[in-house]
Amino acid sequence: MALEDRNRVVILEDRVENVSGAEFPLSFDGQETAFNMESFRDSFDIKIIRVTPTDIEFDLIGVDASIANALRRVLIAEIPTMAIEKVYMINNTGIVQDEVLAHRLGLIPIKADPSEFLWKHDGSVPTDQNTIVFRLDVTCEVNRAAETGETDPKIKYINSAVYSSQLVWDPKGDQGVRFESNPIKPVHDEILITKLRPGQTISCELHCEKGVGKDHAKFSPVATASYRLLPEIQILEDITGDDAELFRSCFPPGVVDIVEERGVRKAKVVNPRKDTVSREVLRHKQFEGKVRLTRVRNHFIFNVESTGAIPPETLISQALDVLVEKCEISKTALAAAVKNGEEDE
């Protein structure tokens, strides 16, 4: 099998072929290809496609799926953040039970740099170096200024809905000075925590600690972290006239365009990465033998959405650092195992 075909997952009308590339990376059809650093450097690439304050899209090219998936799992589970870990409930007369309320509070993302804090271990006491404290004191009252007959709770009552913006940071030790230019707060101000009615009160103290997503999902710095293989659409024969219009309609907008060459309108693939690989085009008999749908096995399109606690570009850098650290640990352990084996002989 040619190298180009080895790196393609073939999409057919009723099945998908060449799904498994190998029993292990760099092995195809029983033929092992030894790893070569120079070859890897030539083929490996990272292309940043789009960056916003909360999202990043980038292409990871020239690696095996195991590496791409390791990066995804690290993003989800092994980047530390600060999250509400303990809720000390002083008073709660609302309809939401203490345990449920504490759970909802814990899932509110906190805007705080985890590198500025130490890990809090079992048995250790909270300090300004390992704990962030918030307070929530809210009481619902009747709005005396509301008109008679008003039915909207937001107007009829004061504090009818409790939002994350009402969490008040209580700096401890030198935190007020350390974070003077970037005060600690919830990432979003309009996260609904609970609803109250006149006479109901919530009063509690919240302690945030450093943690990772594999311990609890509330510590995960990403809302989503996913990848997909780059779609590839090969037009094997010219598709012209009305067939070109039909061909374009088989794909999402922006994937295929109609161009005119020598007075003939023909279909042209302009942006295959927008394709969802619906295989709609394979349902039409007039396109048999004229189009080939594949996915590039070693070209991964990553989409990462941050919760807002850490910028997405920083998340990628930190995830790569974690992967490098894991590799160093594995190398050290492997070297120790080899040495012990030689000593036993």
One Martini backbone bead per residue (centre of mass of N, CA, C, O) as a GRO file, in nm:
protein
  345
    1MET     BB    1   0.095   0.036   0.023
    2ALA     BB    2   0.074   0.349  -0.005
    3LEU     BB    3   0.143   0.611   0.195
    4GLU     BB    4  -0.107   0.782   0.127
    5ASP     BB    5  -0.314   0.548   0.186
    6ARG     BB    6  -0.234   0.495   0.482
    7ASN     BB    7  -0.334   0.813   0.549
    8ARG     BB    8  -0.632   0.692   0.479
    9VAL     BB    9  -0.975   0.728   0.518
   10VAL     BB   10  -1.233   0.550   0.364
   11ILE     BB   11  -1.534   0.671   0.210
   12LEU     BB   12  -1.830   0.501   0.179
   13GLU     BB   13  -2.158   0.440   0.139
   14ASP     BB   14  -2.154   0.160   0.353
   15ARG     BB   15  -1.850   0.234   0.447
   16VAL     BB   16  -1.532   0.201   0.626
   17GLU     BB   17  -1.196   0.223   0.533
   18ASN     BB   18  -0.895   0.205   0.680
   19VAL     BB   19  -0.914   0.255   0.993
   20SER     BB   20  -0.672   0.076   1.064
   21GLY     BB   21  -0.333   0.135   1.048
   22ALA     BB   22  -0.240  -0.040   1.313
   23GLU     BB   23  -0.115  -0.206   1.582
   24PHE     BB   24   0.101   0.025   1.562
   25PRO     BB   25   0.285   0.275   1.526
   26LEU     BB   26   0.448   0.271   1.213
   27SER     BB   27   0.251   0.034   1.104
   28PHE     BB   28   0.208  -0.147   0.783
   29ASP     BB   29   0.117  -0.439   0.669
   30GLY     BB   30   0.364  -0.559   0.851
   31GLN     BB   31   0.532  -0.286   0.818
   32GLU     BB   32   0.805  -0.145   0.961
   33THR     BB   33   0.871   0.196   1.070
   34ALA     BB   34   1.119   0.358   1.171
   35PHE     BB   35   1.210   0.596   1.375
   36ASN     BB   36   1.259   0.946   1.262
   37MET     BB   37   1.344   1.259   1.346
   38GLU     BB   38   1.371   1.402   1.072
   39SER     BB   39   1.100   1.308   0.956
   40PHE     BB   40   0.927   1.425   1.182
   41ARG     BB   41   1.006   1.725   1.146
   42ASP     BB   42   0.896   1.746   0.852
   43SER     BB   43   0.583   1.655   0.928
   44PHE     BB   44   0.556   1.832   1.164
   45ASP     BB   45   0.266   2.035   1.280
   46ILE     BB   46   0.137   2.366   1.385
   47LYS     BB   47  -0.187   2.524   1.328
   48ILE     BB   48  -0.327   2.831   1.369
   49ILE     BB   49  -0.662   2.932   1.307
   50ARG     BB   50  -0.810   3.013   1.595
   51VAL     BB   51  -0.859   3.298   1.829
   52THR     BB   52  -1.006   3.344   2.145
   53PRO     BB   53  -1.078   3.401   2.472
   54THR     BB   54  -1.216   3.078   2.466
   55ASP     BB   55  -1.094   2.986   2.179
   56ILE     BB   56  -0.942   2.708   1.983
   57GLU     BB   57  -0.796   2.645   1.656
   58PHE     BB   58  -0.609   2.351   1.550
   59ASP     BB   59  -0.339   2.186   1.384
   60LEU     BB   60  -0.235   1.839   1.398
   61ILE     BB   61   0.066   1.724   1.238
   62GLY     BB   62   0.225   1.404   1.220
   63VAL     BB   63   0.052   1.215   1.413
   64ASP     BB   64  -0.080   1.007   1.623
   65ALA     BB   65  -0.371   0.935   1.789
   66SER     BB   66  -0.239   0.895   2.068
   67ILE     BB   67  -0.134   1.186   2.092
   68ALA     BB   68  -0.396   1.341   2.053
   69ASN     BB   69  -0.545   1.204   2.293
   70ALA     BB   70  -0.349   1.286   2.514
   71LEU     BB   71  -0.397   1.589   2.485
   72ARG     BB   72  -0.699   1.583   2.545
   73ARG     BB   73  -0.682   1.452   2.832
   74VAL     BB   74  -0.508   1.668   2.960
   75LEU     BB   75  -0.701   1.906   2.922
   76ILE     BB   76  -0.930   1.776   3.099
   77ALA     BB   77  -0.746   1.633   3.366
   78GLU     BB   78  -0.425   1.798   3.408
   79ILE     BB   79  -0.518   2.097   3.460
   80PRO     BB   80  -0.498   2.333   3.684
   81THR     BB   81  -0.739   2.471   3.919
   82MET     BB   82  -0.984   2.678   4.064
   83ALA     BB   83  -1.219   2.560   4.320
   84ILE     BB   84  -1.496   2.481   4.489
   85GLU     BB   85  -1.474   2.262   4.781
   86LYS     BB   86  -1.600   2.433   5.025
   87VAL     BB   87  -1.914   2.454   5.220
   88TYR     BB   88  -2.025   2.686   5.466
   89MET     BB   89  -2.330   2.655   5.616
   90ILE     BB   90  -2.524   2.887   5.793
   91ASN     BB   91  -2.776   2.965   5.589
   92ASN     BB   92  -3.081   2.785   5.455
   93THR     BB   93  -3.423   2.873   5.333
   94GLY     BB   94  -3.436   2.751   5.076
   95ILE     BB   95  -3.532   2.504   4.839
   96VAL     BB   96  -3.237   2.435   4.819
   97GLN     BB   97  -3.029   2.218   4.911
   98ASP     BB   98  -2.722   2.210   5.040
   99GLU     BB   99  -2.592   1.998   4.846
  100VAL     BB  100  -2.692   2.123   4.579
  101LEU     BB  101  -2.577   2.406   4.623
  102ALA     BB  102  -2.280   2.318   4.650
  103HIS     BB  103  -2.259   2.195   4.368
  104ARG     BB  104  -2.322   2.454   4.206
  105LEU     BB  105  -2.088   2.620   4.320
  106GLY     BB  106  -1.850   2.430   4.225
  107LEU     BB  107  -1.915   2.491   3.899
  108ILE     BB  108  -1.789   2.767   3.924
  109PRO     BB  109  -1.580   2.951   3.759
  110ILE     BB  110  -1.249   3.068   3.843
  111LYS     BB  111  -1.061   3.371   3.840
  112ALA     BB  112  -0.749   3.208   3.872
  113ASP     BB  113  -0.413   3.156   3.930
  114PRO     BB  114  -0.278   2.848   4.011
  115SER     BB  115   0.035   2.926   4.027
  116GLU     BB  116  -0.026   3.107   4.303
  117PHE     BB  117  -0.079   2.816   4.427
  118LEU     BB  118  -0.106   2.566   4.646
  119TRP     BB  119  -0.134   2.259   4.756
  120LYS     BB  120  -0.400   2.090   4.925
  121HIS     BB  121  -0.375   1.869   5.172
  122ASP     BB  122  -0.444   1.635   5.373
  123GLY     BB  123  -0.462   1.813   5.688
  124SER     BB  124  -0.433   2.083   5.591
  125VAL     BB  125  -0.441   2.417   5.628
  126PRO     BB  126  -0.579   2.706   5.561
  127THR     BB  127  -0.441   2.953   5.337
  128ASP     BB  128  -0.326   3.213   5.134
  129GLN     BB  129  -0.164   2.980   4.951
  130ASN     BB  130  -0.438   2.753   4.918
  131THR     BB  131  -0.680   2.974   4.956
  132ILE     BB  132  -1.011   3.077   4.864
  133VAL     BB  133  -1.248   3.331   4.966
  134PHE     BB  134  -1.601   3.325   4.986
  135ARG     BB  135  -1.914   3.514   4.997
  136LEU     BB  136  -2.274   3.446   5.079
  137ASP     BB  137  -2.526   3.714   5.111
  138VAL     BB  138  -2.881   3.648   5.087
  139THR     BB  139  -3.196   3.837   5.065
  140CYS     BB  140  -3.535   3.822   5.025
  141GLU     BB  141  -3.753   4.087   4.902
  142VAL     BB  142  -3.981   4.322   4.886
  143ASN     BB  143  -4.071   4.555   4.640
  144ARG     BB  144  -4.194   4.864   4.716
  145ALA     BB  145  -4.164   4.994   4.413
  146ALA     BB  146  -4.363   4.816   4.303
  147GLU     BB  147  -4.626   4.757   4.130
  148THR     BB  148  -4.941   4.683   4.130
  149GLY     BB  149  -4.952   4.358   3.982
  150GLU     BB  150  -4.683   4.252   3.967
  151THR     BB  151  -4.518   3.943   3.816
  152ASP     BB  152  -4.222   3.998   3.808
  153PRO     BB  153  -3.978   3.884   4.013
  154LYS     BB  154  -3.749   4.093   3.941
  155ILE     BB  155  -3.948   4.333   4.040
  156LYS     BB  156  -4.113   4.235   4.295
  157TYR     BB  157  -3.823   4.146   4.383
  158ILE     BB  158  -3.540   4.105   4.592
  159ASN     BB  159  -3.342   3.852   4.516
  160SER     BB  160  -3.486   3.614   4.341
  161ALA     BB  161  -3.196   3.587   4.215
  162VAL     BB  162  -2.893   3.400   4.223
  163TYR     BB  163  -2.566   3.506   4.146
  164SER     BB  164  -2.227   3.498   4.088
  165SER     BB  165  -2.189   3.812   4.143
  166GLN     BB  166  -2.254   3.762   4.469
  167LEU     BB  167  -1.975   3.682   4.502
  168VAL     BB  168  -1.742   3.748   4.768
  169TRP     BB  169  -1.430   3.840   4.801
  170ASP     BB  170  -1.194   3.726   5.073
  171PRO     BB  171  -0.913   3.838   5.157
  172LYS     BB  172  -0.602   3.684   5.246
  173GLY     BB  173  -0.357   3.826   5.370
  174ASP     BB  174  -0.181   3.914   5.060
  175GLN     BB  175  -0.404   3.901   4.832
  176GLY     BB  176  -0.479   4.202   4.789
  177VAL     BB  177  -0.191   4.261   4.666
  178ARG     BB  178  -0.139   4.031   4.457
  179PHE     BB  179  -0.456   4.096   4.324
  180GLU     BB  180  -0.510   4.401   4.257
  181SER     BB  181  -0.504   4.393   3.926
  182ASN     BB  182  -0.658   4.083   3.961
  183PRO     BB  183  -0.930   4.002   4.074
  184ILE     BB  184  -1.107   3.766   4.227
  185LYS     BB  185  -1.349   3.571   4.031
  186PRO     BB  186  -1.591   3.496   3.851
  187VAL     BB  187  -1.611   3.453   3.518
  188HIS     BB  188  -1.925   3.469   3.555
  189ASP     BB  189  -2.213   3.672   3.648
  190GLU     BB  190  -2.483   3.489   3.517
  191ILE     BB  191  -2.498   3.252   3.717
  192LEU     BB  192  -2.735   3.045   3.828
  193ILE     BB  193  -2.800   2.924   4.152
  194THR     BB  194  -3.083   3.051   4.263
  195LYS     BB  195  -3.408   3.082   4.424
  196LEU     BB  196  -3.611   3.334   4.581
  197ARG     BB  197  -3.817   3.438   4.859
  198PRO     BB  198  -3.959   3.604   5.085
  199GLY     BB  199  -3.742   3.531   5.372
  200GLN     BB  200  -3.512   3.413   5.220
  201THR     BB  201  -3.183   3.259   5.296
  202ILE     BB  202  -2.823   3.303   5.226
  203SER     BB  203  -2.534   3.170   5.416
  204CYS     BB  204  -2.182   3.156   5.317
  205GLU     BB  205  -1.866   2.975   5.296
  206LEU     BB  206  -1.600   2.969   5.049
  207HIS     BB  207  -1.357   2.720   4.936
  208CYS     BB  208  -1.072   2.734   4.738
  209GLU     BB  209  -0.898   2.493   4.533
  210LYS     BB  210  -0.655   2.291   4.405
  211GLY     BB  211  -0.709   2.115   4.085
  212VAL     BB  212  -0.821   1.832   3.889
  213GLY     BB  213  -1.027   1.664   3.664
  214LYS     BB  214  -0.971   1.364   3.776
  215ASP     BB  215  -1.111   1.440   4.053
  216HIS     BB  216  -1.295   1.681   3.917
  217ALA     BB  217  -1.485   1.851   3.684
  218LYS     BB  218  -1.456   2.144   3.813
  219PHE     BB  219  -1.133   2.153   3.731
  220SER     BB  220  -1.185   2.179   3.445
  221PRO     BB  221  -1.069   2.409   3.186
  222VAL     BB  222  -1.282   2.268   2.994
  223ALA     BB  223  -1.569   2.230   2.808
  224THR     BB  224  -1.408   2.153   2.539
  225ALA     BB  225  -1.223   1.863   2.378
  226SER     BB  226  -1.154   1.818   2.032
  227TYR     BB  227  -1.131   1.589   1.744
  228ARG     BB  228  -1.057   1.566   1.385
  229LEU     BB  229  -1.038   1.466   1.075
  230LEU     BB  230  -0.935   1.557   0.776
  231PRO     BB  231  -1.100   1.628   0.509
  232GLU     BB  232  -1.123   1.466   0.173
  233ILE     BB  233  -1.174   1.589  -0.168
  234GLN     BB  234  -1.186   1.404  -0.474
  235ILE     BB  235  -1.179   1.496  -0.810
  236LEU     BB  236  -1.163   1.276  -1.088
  237GLU     BB  237  -1.392   1.432  -1.245
  238ASP     BB  238  -1.553   1.644  -1.411
  239ILE     BB  239  -1.804   1.876  -1.282
  240THR     BB  240  -2.087   1.992  -1.460
  241GLY     BB  241  -2.325   2.211  -1.448
  242ASP     BB  242  -2.586   2.077  -1.284
  243ASP     BB  243  -2.401   1.882  -1.131
  244ALA     BB  244  -2.246   2.103  -0.979
  245GLU     BB  245  -2.483   2.201  -0.809
  246LEU     BB  246  -2.544   1.931  -0.675
  247PHE     BB  247  -2.266   1.889  -0.553
  248ARG     BB  248  -2.268   2.141  -0.370
  249SER     BB  249  -2.537   2.054  -0.207
  250CYS     BB  250  -2.387   1.801  -0.058
  251PHE     BB  251  -2.256   2.038   0.103
  252PRO     BB  252  -2.150   2.254   0.295
  253PRO     BB  253  -2.098   2.566   0.316
  254GLY     BB  254  -1.774   2.629   0.148
  255VAL     BB  255  -1.661   2.363   0.016
  256VAL     BB  256  -1.808   2.427  -0.262
  257ASP     BB  257  -1.749   2.559  -0.589
  258ILE     BB  258  -1.818   2.767  -0.874
  259VAL     BB  259  -1.646   2.757  -1.181
  260GLU     BB  260  -1.501   2.921  -1.471
  261GLU     BB  261  -1.388   2.733  -1.766
  262ARG     BB  262  -1.411   2.805  -2.080
  263GLY     BB  263  -1.736   2.840  -2.026
  264VAL     BB  264  -1.729   2.627  -1.783
  265ARG     BB  265  -1.910   2.489  -1.527
  266LYS     BB  266  -1.742   2.393  -1.220
  267ALA     BB  267  -1.635   2.199  -0.969
  268LYS     BB  268  -1.478   2.313  -0.648
  269VAL     BB  269  -1.256   2.265  -0.397
  270VAL     BB  270  -1.200   2.499  -0.111
  271ASN     BB  271  -1.310   2.368   0.197
  272PRO     BB  272  -1.290   2.066   0.354
  273ARG     BB  273  -1.301   2.133   0.672
  274LYS     BB  274  -1.628   2.184   0.659
  275ASP     BB  275  -1.682   1.899   0.644
  276THR     BB  276  -1.907   1.625   0.772
  277VAL     BB  277  -1.930   1.353   0.625
  278SER     BB  278  -2.230   1.255   0.501
  279ARG     BB  279  -2.241   1.113   0.200
  280GLU     BB  280  -2.447   1.238  -0.003
  281VAL     BB  281  -2.289   1.214  -0.278
  282LEU     BB  282  -2.310   0.883  -0.284
  283ARG     BB  283  -2.625   0.869  -0.373
  284HIS     BB  284  -2.532   0.960  -0.659
  285LYS     BB  285  -2.485   0.818  -0.970
  286GLN     BB  286  -2.334   1.059  -1.129
  287PHE     BB  287  -2.071   1.024  -0.911
  288GLU     BB  288  -1.956   0.776  -1.002
  289GLY     BB  289  -1.605   0.788  -1.015
  290LYS     BB  290  -1.572   1.124  -0.938
  291VAL     BB  291  -1.542   1.060  -0.621
  292ARG     BB  292  -1.334   1.099  -0.316
  293LEU     BB  293  -1.355   0.999   0.025
  294THR     BB  294  -1.154   1.128   0.295
  295ARG     BB  295  -0.916   1.088   0.566
  296VAL     BB  296  -0.660   1.223   0.751
  297ARG     BB  297  -0.487   1.045   0.986
  298ASN     BB  298  -0.244   1.287   1.059
  299HIS     BB  299  -0.493   1.513   1.072
  300PHE     BB  300  -0.581   1.736   1.332
  301ILE     BB  301  -0.879   1.893   1.449
  302PHE     BB  302  -0.883   2.132   1.695
  303ASN     BB  303  -1.121   2.196   1.974
  304VAL     BB  304  -1.108   2.458   2.224
  305GLU     BB  305  -1.294   2.524   2.532
  306SER     BB  306  -1.293   2.746   2.767
  307THR     BB  307  -1.412   2.851   3.082
  308GLY     BB  308  -1.206   3.121   3.148
  309ALA     BB  309  -0.974   3.073   3.356
  310ILE     BB  310  -0.801   2.996   3.094
  311PRO     BB  311  -0.640   3.052   2.830
  312PRO     BB  312  -0.624   2.858   2.551
  313GLU     BB  313  -0.319   2.894   2.477
  314THR     BB  314  -0.221   2.811   2.763
  315LEU     BB  315  -0.335   2.526   2.769
  316ILE     BB  316  -0.161   2.405   2.546
  317SER     BB  317   0.113   2.457   2.677
  318GLN     BB  318   0.055   2.296   2.940
  319ALA     BB  319  -0.009   2.023   2.806
  320LEU     BB  320   0.273   1.985   2.677
  321ASP     BB  321   0.427   1.986   2.944
  322VAL     BB  322   0.292   1.731   3.057
  323LEU     BB  323   0.384   1.539   2.833
  324VAL     BB  324   0.686   1.575   2.877
  325GLU     BB  325   0.688   1.479   3.171
  326LYS     BB  326   0.585   1.192   3.110
  327CYS     BB  327   0.821   1.112   2.929
  328GLU     BB  328   1.044   1.142   3.144
  329ILE     BB  329   0.928   0.932   3.338
  330SER     BB  330   0.936   0.694   3.139
  331LYS     BB  331   1.240   0.700   3.082
  332THR     BB  332   1.332   0.654   3.374
  333ALA     BB  333   1.180   0.386   3.421
  334LEU     BB  334   1.307   0.230   3.184
  335ALA     BB  335   1.603   0.259   3.269
  336ALA     BB  336   1.565   0.116   3.542
  337ALA     BB  337   1.462  -0.156   3.429
  338VAL     BB  338   1.711  -0.222   3.257
  339LYS     BB  339   1.919  -0.214   3.485
  340ASN     BB  340   1.789  -0.435   3.664
  341GLY     BB  341   1.806  -0.658   3.447
  342GLU     BB  342   2.115  -0.659   3.419
  343GLU     BB  343   2.176  -0.725   3.719
  344ASP     BB  344   2.025  -1.001   3.726
  345GLU     BB  345   2.221  -1.131   3.501
   0.00000   0.00000   0.00000
